[in-house]
Amino acid sequence: MNHVTVQWQTLEEHSYLRFSFIGELTVHEALKAVDHWRVESDKSENRIDLIWNCLEMTGFEGEARKIWQKTMSEQKNKTGNIWLVVTNPLIRVSARTMALLTGYNLKTVTREADIK
């Protein structure tokens, strides 16, 4: 089963838009998730902070990565901190590369409890 869930989550009195990835990120799921990201960032007067929980992610389609990276560039002025929750080294390197290419400071942890 492949899917992405997107919801607001509060950790230590701070709100994050949390993306949870399960299985392989497909183009279809990437498009749905980035649409949600755009809607939520357009509603906010401030930059929004994100959590990308990739603990159950197994990979991604090449076109899905391109969609994600393009959205990162588009949302740069509306996005604050991004926390990457990951243990898979391939996914960690891929996410860090996208962050470098789009000018984000990506914070990486291996469990959500370490987000501060």
C-alpha positions in Angstrom: 0.0 0.0 0.0 1.4 3.4 -1.0 0.0 6.6 0.4 0.7 9.9 2.0 -1.3 11.4 4.8 -1.1 15.1 5.6 -2.4 16.7 8.8 -1.6 19.3 11.4 0.2 18.1 14.4 1.2 19.9 17.6 4.4 19.0 19.4 5.5 20.9 22.5 2.9 23.7 21.7 4.2 24.2 18.2 2.2 23.3 15.1 3.6 21.4 12.1 2.1 20.3 8.9 3.0 16.6 9.0 3.4 14.4 6.0 3.5 10.6 6.6 4.8 8.5 3.7 4.1 4.8 3.4 5.6 2.7 0.7 6.8 4.3 -2.6 5.9 7.9 -3.3 4.0 7.9 -6.6 3.3 10.8 -8.9 -0.4 10.6 -8.0 0.3 10.7 -4.2 2.9 13.5 -4.6 0.4 15.6 -6.5 -2.2 15.2 -3.8 0.3 15.9 -1.0 1.8 19.1 -2.6 -1.7 20.4 -3.3 -2.5 20.1 0.4 0.8 21.8 1.2 -0.1 24.7 -1.1 -3.6 25.1 0.3 -2.3 25.1 3.9 0.5 27.6 3.2 -1.8 29.9 1.3 -4.1 30.0 4.4 -1.4 30.9 6.8 -0.1 34.5 7.2 3.2 33.0 8.6 5.7 30.5 7.3 4.6 27.0 8.2 6.9 24.3 9.6 6.8 20.8 8.2 7.5 17.3 9.3 8.2 14.7 6.7 7.9 11.3 8.4 9.6 8.9 6.0 10.0 6.0 8.5 7.7 3.8 6.4 8.7 5.1 3.0 10.4 2.6 0.7 11.3 4.9 -2.2 9.9 7.2 -4.8 9.2 7.5 -8.5 11.6 9.8 -10.3 8.8 12.1 -11.5 7.4 12.2 -7.9 10.8 13.5 -6.8 10.7 16.2 -9.5 7.2 17.3 -8.4 8.3 17.5 -4.8 11.5 19.4 -5.6 9.6 21.9 -7.8 7.1 22.5 -5.0 9.9 23.0 -2.5 11.2 25.8 -4.7 7.7 27.3 -5.1 6.9 27.2 -1.4 10.3 28.5 -0.2 9.0 31.9 1.0 6.0 30.2 2.8 7.9 27.4 4.5 9.9 27.6 7.7 11.7 24.6 9.2 11.5 21.1 7.7 12.1 18.1 10.0 12.9 14.9 8.2 12.2 11.8 10.2 14.1 8.9 8.5 16.3 5.9 9.1 16.7 4.8 5.4 20.0 6.2 4.2 18.9 6.5 0.5 15.8 8.5 1.4 17.9 10.7 3.8 20.5 11.5 1.1 17.8 12.2 -1.5 15.9 14.5 0.8 19.1 16.3 1.8 20.0 16.8 -1.9 16.7 18.3 -2.7 17.0 20.6 0.3 20.4 21.7 -0.8 19.2 22.4 -4.4 16.3 24.4 -3.1 18.0 26.3 -0.3 16.4 24.7 2.7 18.0 23.9 6.0 16.6 20.4 6.6 16.8 19.0 10.1 17.1 15.2 10.3 16.0 13.0 13.2 15.4 9.2 13.5 12.2 9.6 15.6 9.6 12.4 16.0 10.2 12.5 19.7 13.5 14.3 18.9 11.9 17.2 17.1 12.3 20.4 19.2 
